[in-house]
Amino acid sequence: MKEHFFQCPYCWEEISVLLDSSISFQKYIEDCEVCCNPIEINAQFEDRELISFEARSIEQ
């Protein structure tokens, strides 16, 4: 597991997620630990190294 820090697309606070580097592509929704809004997380690993990360707000 690797911890990755990023800014929430809603409240702009720095938060973190734990990513499993053994899974090449991950896409899921997680709530911000500060403002509780849903964030779509997209992460891609190659040889257990993070090569792409995106945290997007979800249109409601």
C-alpha positions in Angstrom: 0.0 0.0 0.0 1.2 3.5 -0.8 -0.1 6.7 0.7 -0.8 9.4 -1.8 -1.6 13.1 -0.9 -3.7 15.3 -3.1 -6.1 18.3 -2.8 -9.8 17.7 -2.5 -11.5 19.1 -5.7 -14.3 20.6 -3.4 -12.7 22.1 -0.3 -9.0 22.2 -1.5 -7.7 20.7 1.7 -4.8 18.3 1.4 -6.0 14.7 2.1 -4.6 11.3 1.5 -5.6 7.9 0.2 -4.0 4.4 0.4 -3.4 2.9 -3.0 -2.7 -0.8 -3.6 0.3 -0.7 -6.0 -0.2 -4.4 -6.9 -3.4 -3.4 -8.9 -2.4 -1.7 -12.2 -5.6 0.4 -12.7 -7.9 1.6 -10.0 -11.1 3.6 -10.3 -13.4 4.1 -7.3 -15.3 6.7 -5.3 -14.2 7.9 -1.8 -15.5 10.6 0.3 -13.3 13.5 1.4 -12.3 13.1 5.0 -12.7 16.9 5.5 -15.9 18.0 3.6 -17.4 14.5 3.0 -18.1 15.1 -0.7 -17.6 12.2 -3.1 -14.4 12.1 -5.1 -13.7 9.9 -8.1 -10.2 8.5 -7.8 -8.3 7.1 -10.8 -4.9 5.7 -10.3 -2.5 3.8 -12.6 0.6 1.9 -11.6 3.4 0.4 -13.7 5.9 -1.9 -12.0 4.4 -0.8 -8.6 5.2 2.8 -9.3 2.4 5.4 -9.6 2.4 6.8 -13.1 -1.0 8.5 -13.2 -3.4 9.9 -10.5 -6.6 11.9 -10.9 -9.1 13.1 -8.2 -12.2 14.6 -9.7 -15.4 16.0 -8.3 -18.6 14.1 -9.2 -21.2 16.0 -11.1 -24.5 15.8 -9.2 
